[in-house]
Amino acid sequence: MRAAIAERTRKYRSRYEQFGLLYSALAPMRYLATVAARRLDETSDSIEAQLLKIEGAQGVLGPAHRAYSGHSAGENRAIWSAWDWSQRGDEWNDTDEPEQWKATLVDEVLLSNIGDARAILEIGPGGGRWSEVLQPLAERLVLVDVTQRALELCKERLGDGANVDYVLSEGGAIPAVEDASIDFVWSFDVFVHIAPLDVDSYIAEVARVLRPGGTAVIHHSGRLQRFPGWRSPMTALLFAQLARERGLEVARQFDSWSNGRFGVRTNDDVITVLRAPEG
Ligand SMILES: C[S@@+](CC[C@H](N)C(=O)[O-])C[C@H]1O[C@@H](n2cnc3c(N)ncnc32)[C@H](O)[C@@H]1O
């Protein structure tokens, strides 16, 4: 809580310095409006919302999550194929300190978990803002995306590196990747947008393709409400349960790094570190 207040204060100060008094006076009002809208959404009496809430709180992929029809692979394909990729994903960096946010995420979340991984899988690379970091570390890098556009963008960014495989996914499976062939899985800003059944399907695939002792770092949604951020329904508990059901160990779940200075809290997201049990 204290870290969240400190982060918000830091943001307001930086906005004041950047945009002046009027903007910084309006910013807290916008925040309060967002909280109110979210609260309304939370108390929505739609049966779907109530059932999702109960299942999410209990960590169960029950009928409501199974019937949930938003955030489908088709919807994702349509959105991301038509996306303006001119910033190649850097538009999603934290707005106040984008460079530090990205650099610390790479150091403290990605590199600190990658170990000496040589075979790396990234799910949903988009414009390749993380693939660019992963490629030089990998003997083999497999990039899996639901859009051909993202794979083309990554090819442009990474060149024709012989160590990169580009795989088009139907949305939840990666049959082109062999069992127990991957040391490290990375996915950021992808699971937050995909339907719970596809999340479950990918978790099963992660469990299948990871070598014993391998690690997966997955950024995913941690709430029920779609907005802000067009999030799919998920909770930290449900995600952890799905992973355990597939035989993976949940090493860590968190939403900030750099002693709370940076994080994925703006949209209530979660980062989960999974481990495939040793032989
Ligand atoms: C918001 S972008 C994030 C891109 C990149 N990970 C980043 O952080 O810059 C979402 C990416 O996930 C991909 N995606 C969406 N649904 C997917 C799915 N079911 N399977 C694989 N990729 C998916 C999109 O095509 C897009 O490239």
The ligand as a Tripos MOL2 file, in Angstrom:
@<TRIPOS>MOLECULE
LIG
   27    29     1     0     0
SMALL
NO_CHARGES

@<TRIPOS>ATOM
      1 C1         -0.0400   -6.0940  -26.5180 C.3       1 LIG1
      2 S1          0.8960   -6.9730  -27.6820 S.3       1 LIG1
      3 C2          2.3940   -7.2580  -26.7540 C.3       1 LIG1
      4 C3          3.5610   -7.5710  -27.6300 C.3       1 LIG1
      5 C4          4.8790   -7.8190  -26.8700 C.3       1 LIG1
      6 N1          4.7930   -8.9710  -26.0220 N.3       1 LIG1
      7 C5          5.2760   -6.6090  -26.0610 C.2       1 LIG1
      8 O1          5.2320   -6.6780  -24.8230 O.co2     1 LIG1
      9 O2          5.6250   -5.5960  -26.6710 O.co2     1 LIG1
     10 C6          0.1230   -8.5750  -27.6800 C.3       1 LIG1
     11 C7          0.8030   -9.5750  -28.5760 C.3       1 LIG1
     12 O3          0.2940  -10.8740  -28.2600 O.3       1 LIG1
     13 C8         -0.1130  -11.5260  -29.4480 C.3       1 LIG1
     14 N2         -1.2050  -12.4500  -29.0970 N.ar      1 LIG1
     15 C9         -2.4620  -12.1500  -28.7350 C.ar      1 LIG1
     16 N3         -3.1600  -13.2660  -28.4770 N.ar      1 LIG1
     17 C10        -2.3060  -14.2960  -28.6570 C.ar      1 LIG1
     18 C11        -2.4280  -15.6970  -28.5570 C.ar      1 LIG1
     19 N4         -3.5820  -16.2710  -28.1900 N.pl3     1 LIG1
     20 N5         -1.3420  -16.4570  -28.8300 N.ar      1 LIG1
     21 C12        -0.1580  -15.8760  -29.1960 C.ar      1 LIG1
     22 N6          0.0090  -14.5630  -29.3310 N.ar      1 LIG1
     23 C13        -1.0560  -13.7740  -29.0600 C.ar      1 LIG1
     24 C14        -0.5450  -10.3970  -30.3550 C.3       1 LIG1
     25 O4         -0.5980  -10.7660  -31.6980 O.3       1 LIG1
     26 C15         0.5200   -9.3570  -30.0560 C.3       1 LIG1
     27 O5          1.6730   -9.6040  -30.7960 O.3       1 LIG1
@<TRIPOS>BOND
     1     1     2 1
     2     2     3 1
     3     2    10 1
     4     3     4 1
     5     4     5 1
     6     5     6 1
     7     5     7 1
     8     7     8 2
     9     7     9 1
    10    10    11 1
    11    11    12 1
    12    11    26 1
    13    12    13 1
    14    13    14 1
    15    13    24 1
    16    14    15 ar
    17    14    23 ar
    18    15    16 ar
    19    16    17 ar
    20    17    18 ar
    21    17    23 ar
    22    18    19 1
    23    18    20 ar
    24    20    21 ar
    25    21    22 ar
    26    22    23 ar
    27    24    25 1
    28    24    26 1
    29    26    27 1
@<TRIPOS>SUBSTRUCTURE
     1 LIG1         1 GROUP 0 **** ****
